[in-house]
Amino acid sequence: MTLIIDAIYENGVFVPAEPVPLSDRSTVRLSVETPDADAPERPLTVQERADRRFEGDEPLARAIADESEFRLWGH
């Protein structure tokens, strides 16, 4: 199987930007290619994603989520 994934090299480890369909401790062969200067921004690290969590007005966010106009809960 061949997969092409974006990853960040962090503290000596390649961290995939998205989950990959592999079992823990699977053996793989990596071919590393750095993006061109014209390429889009690098993917966020796990920590950067966690840091971007919503930290606003929770009651307001829940009210917006409950509005049928926005359909955030699928109703």
ROVEXMI-209855 format. One line per 8 residues: number of its first residue (from 1); their letters; for each residue y, x, z of C-alpha. Coordinates in steps of 0.2 Angstrom, whole numbers. Each point is the difference from the previous one (the first is absolute). Example, Ala and Ser with C-alpha at 12.3 -4.5 7.8 and 13.67 -1.06 7.14 Angstrom:
<pts>
1 = AS = -22,62,39 ~ 17,6,-3
</pts>
This chain:
<pts>
1 = MTLIIDAI = 0,0,0 ~ 18,6,-4 ~ 15,-6,10 ~ 18,5,-2 ~ 9,-2,16 ~ 17,5,7 ~ 0,10,16 ~ 11,10,11
9 = YENGVFVP = -5,18,6 ~ 4,-1,19 ~ -5,13,13 ~ -14,7,-11 ~ -8,-17,-5 ~ 2,-10,-15 ~ 5,-18,6 ~ -3,-14,-13
17 = AEPVPLSD = 15,-11,-3 ~ -11,-15,-1 ~ -18,-4,6 ~ -14,7,-11 ~ -17,-7,-2 ~ -10,14,8 ~ -10,2,15 ~ 6,11,14
25 = RSTVRLSV = -6,18,-3 ~ -3,-3,-18 ~ 0,16,-10 ~ 12,1,-14 ~ 8,12,-13 ~ 19,1,0 ~ 11,4,-15 ~ 17,2,6
33 = ETPDADAP = 15,-3,-11 ~ 18,-1,7 ~ 12,-13,-8 ~ 13,5,-12 ~ 18,0,5 ~ 2,-16,-11 ~ -14,-9,9 ~ 3,-13,13
41 = ERPLTVQE = 3,4,18 ~ -16,6,10 ~ -10,-13,10 ~ 5,-3,18 ~ -10,9,13 ~ -9,-11,13 ~ 13,4,13 ~ 14,-4,-12
49 = RADRRFEG = -8,-17,-3 ~ -1,-4,18 ~ 18,5,3 ~ 5,-13,-13 ~ -7,-14,10 ~ 12,-15,2 ~ 10,2,16 ~ 13,-14,-2
57 = DEPLARAI = 3,-17,7 ~ -18,-7,3 ~ 4,-18,3 ~ 10,0,-16 ~ -14,9,-10 ~ -12,-13,7 ~ 12,-14,-5 ~ 1,7,-18
65 = ADESEFRL = -19,2,-1 ~ -2,-18,5 ~ 12,-7,-13 ~ -10,-8,-14 ~ 13,6,-12 ~ -6,18,2 ~ -19,-4,1 ~ -4,16,10
73 = WGH = -14,-8,8 ~ -7,-9,-15 ~ 4,-18,4
</pts>
